[in-house]
Amino acid sequence: VVVEDQLYSAPYQVTDQGKVLVVGPGGGQEVRAALYFGNHVVGADINHQIVEATRDTYGEWAGNLYRHPKVEIHVGEGRHFVSTSPDKFQVVQLSLVDTWAASAQGAMSLSENTLYTVEAFHSYIEHLSEDGVLAITRWHNTSQPLRLCSVGWEALLSLGVDDPGNHMVVLQDWPNQGDQVSMTDPPEGSGNQPREDMLLLKRSPWTTQDVDRVERVCADQTWEIRYAPDHPNSDSEFALLLDPKTHDAFVEGYGQNVSPTTDNNPHFFQEERPEVLLGRIWKIGQGFGSGSSGTNTLIAAALSLTLLGLLVVLVHFWSLRREPKSAGVYRLTIFNALLGLGFMFVAIPLSQRVGLVMGNPTASFVLTFPVLILALGVGSYVSRTIRDRSALLNLGGFAIVLGIVSLQIWGGLAEQAMLHWSLWERVSVIAPVVFLFGIPLGFFTPSGMAEAEDSGLGHFQPLFWGTNLAFSAAATSIATLVSLLGGYSLTFWVAGAIYILATGIAVLSFAGAPSLSLARTRGGKEAEKSIAAGEVHQSH
């Protein structure tokens, strides 16, 4: 491969030499390009196995790039590495840090990616030298290049830039007609179409001299300028997007979702507009349409699991059709359905917030779900020691809503502060916070089951457990869908509403109901039976 012919070498041909950062260097093609043009290279890759393979196992085959004296390779998540680095870089480069096959099939549409958010771009730009360049490559035949510019626009506005369009240039790469095939070529059958676009975002505005330099470089390659400030051949879509007069109208009216992604809604690869996604949900009987495979699967899972949950409830009620049923049975069924939904509506956005701070998906999982489950156990134990269940669940509901509100107000500030902490400092704060958040979640289900037992509804407990578990399974898809539509903040607010509703049902159902332990202190088994009988009569 001739290095200077490859689009990933463009930022090193249009800027001066210096220290550069490559996020996700993988096999090292961008590292080689940076070295070729005389730069000192720093790389950050989240996958230690890739680093070891390129440096050790296949080091000689890769030209020993990762052992070059002007190369530093670190194992770590790129966003976190940039945020904590004290250095300024002449170039910060992210070049197709995912696969074509997954992107083309829509497999990435459900995955959050905090590399491409306004907050991430803000960090990248702040770590550029005065005339440094942020270079990001995405596939041409998608709306992703437009969305990159939209994210860059918002990040530059947050840094006080009046006209962000003057800070951006977009290049497109035409495939070489010779025998050489790029490592990033899409599958055969794409024809003679541009294959990749690159956003070149400068901390300072692109001057006329800068754009002239870009034009000279492009003239020697198979590249074209797709957008540059005041360039006569700029693509009309980019020109409209990057003009302050037409920017908002273009984003609102464009056929695909090119609004800026944020840490609250980091689904960069979800290209469908929210109203289109909602429309497909309402018209599900007419088929899935042309949406991505990822969102189609999500919608199918959400609907099918919800229907299965309802079927579980109906089958249980049918099997108990000869049993007399009080209002308490229906209230406790709804109560347990809400608990099944509520837990996942808390856990999914909480895991995302933890992952942003930890910079590692494995650490995010370990510090969220196992810690929450342990806290649920503690909360369950605590609920057995409290006599007044209504008061306990009032306290639990208040604590959950207070935790959600606190995360919404102060979570962002805390996350930014903790990015600069060491690993164990972050763990020492996050684990207790998640644990404390999970304790009141554990109050609800045991209290509901104990209430059923005390009210003479113990034989309905399989119904209540089945309802809880069925709607918990459905909630994994439903909560993800809500996050796609409105972000993780909306998912948290829905969780708060669910637990408020569950608390309200508990107050209505459990009000004045003493526990069995209290009954035992008042007269042994006879008192226990009389209380249970009275509660059954009251529920009727």
Stockholm file with secondary structure:
# STOCKHOLM 1.0

chainA/1-540         VVVEDQLYSAPYQVTDQGKVLVVGPGGGQEVRAALYFGNHVVGADINHQIVEATRDTYGEWAGNLYRHPKVEIHVGEGRHFVSTSPDKFQVVQLSLVDTWAASAQGAMSLSENTLYTVEAFHSYIEHLSEDGVLAITRWHNTSQPLRLCSVGWEALLSLGVDDPGNHMVVLQDWPNQGDQVSMTDPPEGSGNQPREDMLLLKRSPWTTQDVDRVERVCADQTWEIRYAPDHPNSDSEFALLLDPKTHDAFVEGYGQNVSPTTDNNPHFFQEERPEVLLGRIWKIGQGFGSGSSGTNTLIAAALSLTLLGLLVVLVHFWSLRREPKSAGVYRLTIFNALLGLGFMFVAIPLSQRVGLVMGNPTASFVLTFPVLILALGVGSYVSRTIRDRSALLNLGGFAIVLGIVSLQIWGGLAEQAMLHWSLWERVSVIAPVVFLFGIPLGFFTPSGMAEAEDSGLGHFQPLFWGTNLAFSAAATSIATLVSLLGGYSLTFWVAGAIYILATGIAVLSFAGAPSLSLARTRGGKEAEKSIAAGEVHQSH
#=GR chainA/1-540 SS CCGGGSGGGHHHHSSCCCEEEEESCTTSHHHHHHHHTTCEEEEEESCHHHHHIIIIITTTTTTTGGGSTTEEEEESCHHHHHHHCCCCEEEEEEECCSCHHHHHTTTTTTSCCGGGSHHHHHHHHHTEEEEEEEEEEEETTSSHHHHHHHHHHHHHHHTTCSCGGGGEEEEEECCCSSSCCCTTCCCTTCCSSCCEEEEEEESSCCCHHHHHHHHHHHHTTTEEEEECTTCTTCCHHHHHHTSTTTHHHHHHHSSSCCSCCCSSSCCTTCCSCHHHHHHHHHTGGGCCTTCCHHHHHHHHHHHHHHHHHHHHHHHHHHHTTTSCCCHHHHHHHHHHHHHHHHHHHHHHHHHHHHHHHHSCHHHHHHHHHHHHHHHHHHHHHHHHHCSCHHHHHHHHHHHHHHHHHHHHHHHHHHHHHHTTSCHHHHHHHHHHHHHHHHTGGGGHHHHHHHHHHHTTCGGGHHHHHHHHHHHHHHHHHHHHHHHHHHHHHHHHHHHHHHHHHHHHHHHHHHTTCCCHHHHHHTTHHHHHHHHHHHHHHHHC
#=GC SS_cons         CCGGGSGGGHHHHSSCCCEEEEESCTTSHHHHHHHHTTCEEEEEESCHHHHHIIIIITTTTTTTGGGSTTEEEEESCHHHHHHHCCCCEEEEEEECCSCHHHHHTTTTTTSCCGGGSHHHHHHHHHTEEEEEEEEEEEETTSSHHHHHHHHHHHHHHHTTCSCGGGGEEEEEECCCSSSCCCTTCCCTTCCSSCCEEEEEEESSCCCHHHHHHHHHHHHTTTEEEEECTTCTTCCHHHHHHTSTTTHHHHHHHSSSCCSCCCSSSCCTTCCSCHHHHHHHHHTGGGCCTTCCHHHHHHHHHHHHHHHHHHHHHHHHHHHTTTSCCCHHHHHHHHHHHHHHHHHHHHHHHHHHHHHHHHSCHHHHHHHHHHHHHHHHHHHHHHHHHCSCHHHHHHHHHHHHHHHHHHHHHHHHHHHHHHTTSCHHHHHHHHHHHHHHHHTGGGGHHHHHHHHHHHTTCGGGHHHHHHHHHHHHHHHHHHHHHHHHHHHHHHHHHHHHHHHHHHHHHHHHHHTTCCCHHHHHHTTHHHHHHHHHHHHHHHHC
//
